[in-house]
Amino acid sequence: MSAVTDGQAPSRMRFRPGYLALALGAVIVAGLPLLFTTRYSTNLLILGAAMGIGTLGLVVVLGYTGQISLAQAAFYGIGAYAVALGTTRWDINWWLALLLGLIAAAVAGAVLGMATLKLGGHYLAMVTICFQVIFTLVLTNWVAVTGGPDGISNIKRPPFFVPLNSAQSYAWFALAALFVVGALVWRLRETALGRSMRAIRENEIAAEALGVNTPRVKVIAFTISAVIGALGGSIYASGYRYISPDTFNFDHAVTFLAMVLVGGTESVLGAILGASLLTFLPEWLRELKKIYLVIYGCVIILVIVFMPEGLWGYVKLLGRRFARVVPLPAALRPVQVGGRGAPGEEILRVEKLTKRFGGLVAVDEVDLVVRRGEAHALIGPNGSGKTTCINLLSGLYVPTSGRIRFLNQDIGGQRPSRIAVSGMARSFQNLRLFRELSVWENVLVGAHRGGGHEAETRTRAQGP
């Protein structure tokens, strides 16, 4: 982790490519379609922009939150079919069809997120794969609505300030959408929600103990990812004006995953770079005919194996060579230690606290009273139940019986995040730091539990 100064800037200047992207984004949006003059190359540019938007959804759920999702092509398809059905069969405005698609994707993402709260790793991946496969089967077999394997054609394009009938004008629209979504996803990373997501990715238990509501944040991450994916699908559908189920199958879900892995899971620029590379690379290699797929696969494998943080991670590594150390300024104010309230006030009462693991009694009817200003210690040999008792007080374990009152409120059995928000925090015997977050960001995560806006959180993190 990097050191920090007073909470305003890190002590080591970090390479921040996002600022450069925002500065150059408008120039790229305006100039890139002028370089792709043929209809074929312009369509590839539209496809790259749409796939880039879909990949940015994986940055949120996989890169920021650390949750594996192989259902991004399904959300991509929800947006595409919403626009296709809305503009061809239901004869509604494109923007209204888009809104309906985003709502449908948000509901699907939230449901999938809630269904996977107790899952992780390969189990989570399997659930998202099942969702993706079911979605593809529905598209293929629900012929009366989706058109089945024949798909839907003559999809309309959105009404805009200027006509979007030509491929080049629509390419500008698609790239502008990619730029806006990229800027929002990049900004999300620096918000309280984004830090909570990254804290969950690094250490879910520690994040929960510091007041991060992990189930809520996970559901939000899946929902945001689904909405972004649906937006990308809607842009793709209107760009090509034809869709079919084979565009949204499991193979494309793996393609989205490959794009974010090649570019860099936590990087907005990396995701766009990965999506662009894997969109255009097959076209560049087609002249090699039978072996181009072999080369395409080898490129992906080499990047993932030798650049585990993706192409943009390698760029960031090179950028660190230009970092320079700056001196630490004086602290804004001295740190005040001590509680607020009258000495001797009762703040914690434990009555007959018991925890059983099957036939093993780990904690047996413990009574404890803690008053403000007092210091207490639990002493005993290994296996005597000290850590279990702390886990009960902080909400990591649910008591078998007994009562826990903190500030005159019963907190026994509550989630660790709710207990932390009420004012009780804990540390761990083995340090649970968020290693990919800076020191300042680690402090900010702990300050989230006080609530309020981002400015209030930063003021709280600087000290009383």
C-alpha positions as CSV (number, residue, x, y, z in Angstrom):
1,M,0.0,0.0,0.0
2,S,1.1,3.5,-0.6
3,A,1.6,6.1,2.1
4,V,-0.7,9.1,2.4
5,T,-0.3,12.7,3.5
6,D,-3.3,14.4,5.2
7,G,-5.9,12.6,3.2
8,Q,-5.8,14.8,0.2
9,A,-3.0,13.3,-1.8
10,P,-0.8,10.2,-1.5
11,S,2.9,10.6,-0.7
12,R,3.9,8.8,-3.9
13,M,2.5,10.3,-7.1
14,R,0.5,7.5,-8.7
15,F,0.1,7.1,-12.5
16,R,-3.5,8.1,-13.1
17,P,-4.4,7.3,-16.7
18,G,-8.1,8.1,-16.1
19,Y,-7.4,11.8,-16.2
20,L,-5.6,11.5,-19.5
21,A,-8.6,9.5,-20.9
22,L,-11.1,12.1,-20.0
23,A,-9.0,14.8,-21.6
24,L,-8.5,12.8,-24.8
25,G,-11.8,11.1,-25.0
26,A,-13.7,13.8,-26.8
27,V,-10.9,14.1,-29.4
28,I,-11.0,10.3,-30.0
29,V,-14.8,10.3,-30.3
30,A,-14.7,13.1,-32.8
31,G,-11.8,11.8,-34.9
32,L,-11.9,8.0,-34.8
33,P,-14.9,7.5,-37.2
34,L,-13.1,9.7,-39.7
35,L,-10.3,7.1,-39.9
36,F,-12.7,4.3,-40.7
37,T,-14.2,5.2,-44.0
38,T,-15.6,2.0,-45.4
39,R,-18.9,0.6,-44.2
40,Y,-17.3,-2.6,-43.0
41,S,-14.7,-0.9,-40.9
42,T,-17.3,1.5,-39.5
43,N,-19.5,-1.4,-38.5
44,L,-16.5,-2.9,-36.7
45,L,-16.0,0.4,-34.8
46,I,-19.7,0.3,-33.7
47,L,-19.3,-3.3,-32.6
48,G,-16.1,-2.4,-30.7
49,A,-17.9,0.5,-28.9
50,A,-20.9,-1.7,-28.0
51,M,-18.6,-4.6,-26.7
52,G,-16.6,-2.0,-24.8
53,I,-19.7,-0.8,-23.0
54,G,-20.6,-4.4,-22.1
55,T,-17.1,-5.1,-20.9
56,L,-17.2,-2.0,-18.6
57,G,-20.1,-3.8,-16.8
58,L,-17.7,-6.6,-15.9
59,V,-15.2,-4.0,-14.5
60,V,-17.8,-3.1,-11.9
61,V,-18.8,-6.6,-10.8
62,L,-15.5,-8.5,-11.4
63,G,-12.8,-5.8,-11.3
64,Y,-14.2,-3.7,-8.4
65,T,-16.3,-6.2,-6.4
66,G,-14.4,-9.4,-7.2
67,Q,-17.5,-11.4,-8.1
68,I,-17.2,-13.7,-11.1
69,S,-20.0,-13.3,-13.7
70,L,-20.3,-15.3,-16.9
71,A,-23.8,-13.9,-17.7
72,Q,-22.8,-10.5,-19.3
73,A,-23.9,-11.7,-22.7
74,A,-27.4,-12.3,-21.3
75,F,-27.7,-8.7,-20.0
76,Y,-26.3,-7.6,-23.3
77,G,-29.0,-9.5,-25.0
78,I,-31.8,-8.1,-22.8
79,G,-31.0,-4.6,-23.9
80,A,-30.7,-5.7,-27.6
81,Y,-34.0,-7.5,-27.6
82,A,-35.8,-4.7,-25.7
83,V,-34.8,-2.2,-28.4
84,A,-35.5,-4.7,-31.2
85,L,-38.9,-5.6,-30.0
86,G,-39.8,-2.1,-29.0
87,T,-39.0,-0.5,-32.3
88,T,-40.3,-3.2,-34.6
89,R,-43.2,-5.0,-33.0
90,W,-44.4,-2.7,-30.3
91,D,-43.8,0.5,-32.3
92,I,-42.6,2.6,-29.3
93,N,-39.9,5.2,-29.1
94,W,-36.3,4.0,-29.1
95,W,-35.5,5.7,-25.9
96,L,-38.6,4.2,-24.1
97,A,-37.6,0.8,-25.4
98,L,-34.1,1.4,-24.1
99,L,-35.5,2.4,-20.7
100,L,-37.6,-0.8,-20.5
101,G,-34.6,-2.8,-21.4
102,L,-32.4,-1.2,-18.7
103,I,-35.2,-1.8,-16.1
104,A,-35.5,-5.4,-17.2
105,A,-31.7,-5.9,-17.0
106,A,-31.6,-4.2,-13.6
107,V,-34.3,-6.5,-12.2
108,A,-32.5,-9.6,-13.7
109,G,-29.1,-8.4,-12.3
110,A,-30.6,-7.7,-8.8
111,V,-32.3,-11.1,-8.7
112,L,-29.1,-12.9,-9.9
113,G,-27.1,-10.9,-7.3
114,M,-29.4,-11.8,-4.5
115,A,-29.4,-15.5,-5.6
116,T,-25.6,-15.6,-5.3
117,L,-25.0,-13.8,-2.0
118,K,-23.9,-17.0,-0.2
119,L,-21.9,-18.2,-3.1
120,G,-18.4,-17.5,-4.3
121,G,-15.7,-18.7,-6.6
122,H,-16.6,-21.5,-9.0
123,Y,-20.0,-21.9,-7.4
124,L,-20.9,-18.3,-8.3
125,A,-19.5,-18.9,-11.8
126,M,-21.7,-21.9,-12.3
127,V,-24.9,-20.0,-11.3
128,T,-24.1,-17.2,-13.7
129,I,-23.4,-19.8,-16.5
130,C,-26.8,-21.4,-15.9
131,F,-28.5,-18.1,-16.1
132,Q,-26.7,-17.4,-19.4
133,V,-27.6,-20.8,-20.9
134,I,-31.2,-20.5,-19.8
135,F,-31.4,-17.0,-21.4
136,T,-30.0,-18.3,-24.7
137,L,-32.5,-21.2,-24.7
138,V,-35.4,-18.8,-24.2
139,L,-34.3,-16.7,-27.1
140,T,-34.0,-19.7,-29.3
141,N,-37.2,-21.4,-28.5
142,W,-39.7,-18.6,-27.7
143,V,-40.2,-18.1,-31.4
144,A,-43.5,-16.1,-31.1
145,V,-41.7,-13.3,-29.3
146,T,-38.0,-13.4,-30.1
147,G,-38.3,-14.8,-33.7
148,G,-36.3,-17.8,-32.7
149,P,-33.1,-18.6,-34.7
150,D,-34.3,-16.2,-37.4
151,G,-33.9,-13.3,-35.1
152,I,-35.3,-9.8,-35.6
153,S,-34.4,-7.4,-38.5
154,N,-35.1,-3.8,-39.5
155,I,-34.4,-2.5,-36.0
156,K,-34.7,1.3,-35.8
157,R,-32.0,3.7,-34.6
158,P,-32.6,6.3,-31.9
159,P,-34.0,9.8,-32.7
160,F,-31.3,12.3,-31.9
161,F,-30.3,15.9,-32.5
162,V,-28.8,14.8,-35.8
163,P,-29.9,11.9,-38.0
164,L,-28.2,8.6,-37.3
165,N,-29.0,6.9,-40.5
166,S,-25.5,6.6,-41.8
167,A,-23.0,4.2,-40.2
168,Q,-20.5,7.0,-39.6
169,S,-23.0,9.2,-37.7
170,Y,-24.1,6.2,-35.6
171,A,-20.4,5.4,-34.9
172,W,-20.1,8.8,-33.3
173,F,-23.1,8.1,-31.2
174,A,-21.8,4.7,-30.1
175,L,-18.4,6.1,-29.2
176,A,-19.9,9.0,-27.3
177,A,-22.0,6.5,-25.2
178,L,-18.8,4.5,-24.6
179,F,-17.0,7.6,-23.4
180,V,-19.8,8.6,-21.0
181,V,-20.2,5.1,-19.5
182,G,-16.4,4.9,-19.2
183,A,-16.2,8.2,-17.3
184,L,-19.0,7.2,-15.0
185,V,-17.5,3.8,-14.2
186,W,-14.1,5.5,-13.6
187,R,-15.7,8.0,-11.3
188,L,-17.5,5.2,-9.4
189,R,-14.2,3.8,-8.3
190,E,-13.5,6.9,-6.2
191,T,-16.9,7.1,-4.5
192,A,-17.9,5.5,-1.2
193,L,-19.7,2.8,-3.1
194,G,-16.7,2.0,-5.3
195,R,-14.4,1.8,-2.3
196,S,-16.9,-0.5,-0.6
197,M,-16.9,-2.7,-3.7
198,R,-13.1,-2.9,-3.7
199,A,-12.9,-3.5,0.0
200,I,-15.2,-6.5,-0.5
201,R,-13.0,-7.8,-3.2
202,E,-9.9,-7.5,-1.0
203,N,-11.4,-8.9,2.3
204,E,-15.1,-9.4,2.7
205,I,-15.0,-10.1,6.4
206,A,-13.0,-7.0,7.2
207,A,-15.2,-4.9,5.0
208,E,-18.3,-6.1,6.9
209,A,-16.7,-5.5,10.2
210,L,-16.0,-1.9,9.2
211,G,-19.7,-1.2,8.4
212,V,-19.9,-2.2,4.7
213,N,-23.2,-3.9,4.0
214,T,-21.7,-6.6,1.8
215,P,-25.0,-8.1,0.5
216,R,-26.4,-4.7,-0.5
217,V,-23.1,-3.7,-2.3
218,K,-23.0,-7.1,-4.1
219,V,-26.5,-6.7,-5.4
220,I,-25.8,-3.1,-6.5
221,A,-22.7,-4.3,-8.3
222,F,-24.6,-7.0,-10.2
223,T,-27.4,-4.5,-11.0
224,I,-25.0,-1.8,-12.3
225,S,-23.2,-4.4,-14.4
226,A,-26.4,-5.6,-15.9
227,V,-27.6,-2.1,-16.8
228,I,-24.3,-1.3,-18.5
229,G,-24.4,-4.6,-20.4
230,A,-28.0,-3.9,-21.5
231,L,-27.0,-0.4,-22.8
232,G,-24.2,-2.0,-24.8
233,G,-26.6,-4.5,-26.3
234,S,-29.1,-1.8,-27.3
235,I,-26.4,0.1,-29.1
236,Y,-25.3,-3.0,-30.9
237,A,-28.8,-3.9,-32.0
238,S,-29.5,-0.5,-33.6
239,G,-26.0,-0.4,-35.1
240,Y,-26.4,-3.7,-37.0
241,R,-30.2,-3.5,-37.3
242,Y,-30.4,-7.3,-36.9
243,I,-30.0,-9.6,-34.0
244,S,-30.3,-13.4,-33.4
245,P,-29.8,-15.6,-30.4
246,D,-26.4,-16.8,-31.4
247,T,-25.0,-13.3,-30.7
248,F,-25.8,-13.7,-27.0
249,N,-24.8,-17.2,-26.2
250,F,-22.2,-18.6,-23.8
251,D,-19.4,-18.1,-26.2
252,H,-20.0,-14.4,-26.2
253,A,-20.1,-14.4,-22.4
254,V,-16.6,-15.9,-22.4
255,T,-15.6,-13.3,-25.0
256,F,-16.6,-10.5,-22.6
257,L,-14.6,-12.2,-19.8
258,A,-11.6,-12.5,-22.1
259,M,-11.8,-8.9,-23.0
260,V,-11.8,-7.7,-19.4
261,L,-9.0,-10.1,-18.4
262,V,-6.8,-9.1,-21.4
263,G,-7.3,-5.4,-20.8
264,G,-7.3,-5.3,-17.0
265,T,-10.2,-6.2,-14.7
266,E,-10.0,-3.0,-12.6
267,S,-9.2,-0.5,-15.3
268,V,-11.7,1.4,-17.5
269,L,-9.1,2.1,-20.1
270,G,-8.0,-1.5,-19.9
271,A,-11.5,-2.8,-20.5
272,I,-11.9,-0.6,-23.5
273,L,-8.5,-1.6,-24.8
274,G,-9.3,-5.3,-24.4
275,A,-12.6,-5.0,-26.1
276,S,-11.1,-3.1,-29.0
277,L,-8.2,-5.5,-29.4
278,L,-10.3,-8.7,-29.3
279,T,-12.9,-7.1,-31.7
280,F,-10.4,-6.0,-34.4
281,L,-7.7,-8.7,-33.9
282,P,-9.8,-11.5,-35.6
283,E,-10.3,-9.2,-38.6
284,W,-6.6,-8.4,-38.9
285,L,-5.7,-12.1,-38.8
286,R,-8.3,-13.4,-41.2
287,E,-5.9,-13.3,-44.1
288,L,-4.0,-16.1,-42.3
289,K,-7.1,-18.3,-42.9
290,K,-7.0,-21.6,-41.0
291,I,-4.5,-20.6,-38.4
292,Y,-5.8,-17.2,-37.5
293,L,-8.0,-18.7,-34.6
294,V,-4.9,-20.4,-33.2
295,I,-2.9,-17.1,-33.2
296,Y,-5.9,-15.3,-31.7
297,G,-6.1,-17.8,-28.9
298,C,-2.4,-17.8,-28.2
299,V,-2.4,-14.0,-27.9
300,I,-5.1,-14.2,-25.2
301,I,-3.3,-16.9,-23.3
302,L,0.0,-15.1,-23.4
303,V,-1.5,-11.9,-22.1
304,I,-3.3,-13.6,-19.3
305,V,-0.3,-15.7,-18.3
306,F,2.4,-13.1,-18.5
307,M,0.4,-10.0,-17.7
308,P,-2.0,-11.1,-14.9
309,E,-3.2,-7.5,-14.4
310,G,-3.9,-7.1,-18.2
311,L,-2.4,-4.9,-20.8
312,W,-3.2,-1.7,-18.8
313,G,-1.7,-3.2,-15.7
314,Y,1.5,-3.5,-17.6
315,V,1.2,0.2,-18.7
316,K,0.7,1.2,-15.1
317,L,3.7,-0.8,-14.0
318,L,5.8,1.2,-16.6
319,G,4.3,4.4,-15.4
320,R,5.5,3.8,-11.8
321,R,9.0,4.4,-13.0
322,F,8.2,8.0,-13.3
323,A,6.6,8.3,-9.8
324,R,8.5,10.6,-7.4
325,V,8.4,10.8,-3.7
326,V,7.1,14.0,-2.1
327,P,7.6,15.1,1.5
328,L,4.8,14.7,4.0
329,P,3.2,17.9,5.2
330,A,2.4,18.6,8.8
331,A,-0.8,17.1,10.1
332,L,-3.9,19.3,10.0
333,R,-4.7,18.7,13.6
334,P,-3.6,16.4,16.5
335,V,-5.4,13.1,16.8
336,Q,-7.8,13.1,19.8
337,V,-8.1,9.8,21.6
338,G,-11.0,9.0,24.0
339,G,-14.7,8.5,24.0
340,R,-17.5,11.0,24.3
341,G,-19.7,10.7,27.3
342,A,-19.7,10.5,31.1
343,P,-17.1,8.3,32.6
344,G,-18.6,5.1,34.1
345,E,-21.6,5.1,31.7
346,E,-22.5,1.5,30.8
347,I,-21.9,0.9,27.1
348,L,-21.8,-2.9,26.8
349,R,-23.6,-5.6,28.7
350,V,-23.3,-9.3,28.0
351,E,-25.6,-11.8,29.8
352,K,-25.2,-15.6,29.7
353,L,-23.7,-15.5,26.2
354,T,-23.4,-19.0,24.8
355,K,-22.2,-20.5,21.5
356,R,-22.3,-24.1,20.6
357,F,-20.8,-25.8,17.5
358,G,-22.7,-29.0,17.5
359,G,-21.8,-30.8,20.7
360,L,-18.9,-28.4,21.4
361,V,-19.6,-25.5,23.8
362,A,-17.1,-22.8,22.7
363,V,-18.6,-20.0,24.9
364,D,-20.5,-21.0,28.0
365,E,-22.8,-18.4,29.7
366,V,-20.4,-15.4,29.7
367,D,-21.4,-12.3,31.7
368,L,-19.6,-9.0,31.1
369,V,-20.2,-5.3,31.7
370,V,-18.1,-2.6,30.1
371,R,-18.3,1.0,31.2
372,R,-16.9,4.0,29.5
373,G,-13.3,4.7,30.4
374,E,-12.6,1.1,31.4
375,A,-10.2,-1.4,29.7
376,H,-10.9,-5.1,29.8
377,A,-9.1,-8.2,28.6
378,L,-10.0,-11.8,27.9
379,I,-7.3,-14.2,29.1
380,G,-7.1,-17.9,28.5
381,P,-5.2,-20.7,26.7
382,N,-5.7,-21.5,23.0
383,G,-9.1,-22.9,22.3
384,S,-10.7,-21.4,25.4
385,G,-13.2,-19.3,23.3
386,K,-11.6,-15.8,23.4
387,T,-11.9,-15.2,19.6
388,T,-15.3,-16.9,19.5
389,C,-16.5,-14.4,22.1
390,I,-15.2,-11.4,20.2
391,N,-16.8,-12.8,17.0
392,L,-20.1,-13.0,18.9
393,L,-19.9,-9.4,20.1
394,S,-19.0,-8.1,16.6
395,G,-21.7,-10.2,14.8
396,L,-19.5,-12.6,12.9
397,Y,-21.2,-15.4,14.8
398,V,-24.8,-15.7,15.9
399,P,-25.2,-16.5,19.6
400,T,-26.8,-19.8,20.5
401,S,-28.3,-18.1,23.5
402,G,-27.7,-15.1,25.7
403,R,-28.0,-11.4,25.3
404,I,-25.8,-8.6,24.0
405,R,-26.7,-5.0,24.6
406,F,-24.7,-2.1,23.2
407,L,-25.7,1.5,24.1
408,N,-29.0,0.1,25.5
409,Q,-29.8,-1.7,22.2
410,D,-29.9,-5.4,21.6
411,I,-27.3,-6.3,19.0
412,G,-27.1,-10.1,19.4
413,G,-27.4,-11.8,16.0
414,Q,-27.2,-8.6,13.9
415,R,-24.9,-8.3,10.9
416,P,-21.4,-7.0,11.6
417,S,-22.0,-4.0,9.4
418,R,-25.0,-2.9,11.5
419,I,-23.1,-3.4,14.7
420,A,-20.2,-1.3,13.2
421,V,-22.6,1.5,12.2
422,S,-24.0,1.6,15.7
423,G,-20.5,2.4,17.0
424,M,-18.7,-0.8,17.9
425,A,-15.7,-1.7,15.8
426,R,-13.1,-4.5,16.1
427,S,-9.6,-5.4,14.9
428,F,-8.3,-8.8,13.9
429,Q,-5.5,-10.9,15.3
430,N,-4.2,-11.4,11.7
431,L,-4.3,-8.0,10.1
432,R,-7.0,-7.8,7.4
433,L,-5.9,-4.9,5.3
434,F,-7.2,-4.0,1.9
435,R,-3.9,-4.4,0.2
436,E,-4.8,-3.0,-3.2
437,L,-6.2,0.1,-1.6
438,S,-4.0,3.0,-0.4
439,V,-3.5,3.8,3.2
440,W,-5.9,6.7,2.8
441,E,-8.5,4.6,1.1
442,N,-8.2,2.0,3.9
443,V,-9.0,4.8,6.4
444,L,-11.9,6.0,4.2
445,V,-13.5,2.6,4.2
446,G,-13.5,2.7,8.0
447,A,-15.0,6.2,8.0
448,H,-18.0,5.1,5.8
449,R,-19.9,3.7,8.8
450,G,-20.5,7.3,10.0
451,G,-22.8,7.9,7.1
452,G,-23.2,11.3,5.3
453,H,-21.9,12.5,2.0
454,E,-18.4,11.9,0.6
455,A,-17.1,15.3,1.9
456,E,-18.3,14.3,5.4
457,T,-16.6,10.9,5.2
458,R,-13.3,12.5,4.2
459,T,-13.5,15.0,7.0
460,R,-14.3,12.2,9.5
461,A,-11.3,10.2,8.2
462,Q,-8.9,13.1,8.8
463,G,-9.7,12.9,12.5
464,P,-11.9,14.7,15.0
